Amino acid sequence: SDAFFDPKYLSNIYDPLVLVVAYDDEESIGADALWRNDVEGQKSYQSADTCVLESYRGRGVFTKMVKAKLSAIQ
């Protein structure tokens, strides 16, 4: 719902947010987020919510999402 999604992902203090959503055709099968959370002036990220549908676990979906997140912040 908007009440859950907006404070965590749109109006949060950790801008900019990196959110990766994995799809199989048009079905979303996983999501993985990083919040910007600098430490002592150094650019840093905090891993946030991650999920993969149970039927897709063990297929490398999480690994692909992590690689996509890392590409986005480099």
Summary of the structure (lengths in Angstrom):
residues: 74
radius of gyration: 13.3
end to end distance: 30.9
largest distance: 41.8
contacts: 164
relative contact order: 0.19
helix: 34%
strand: 36%
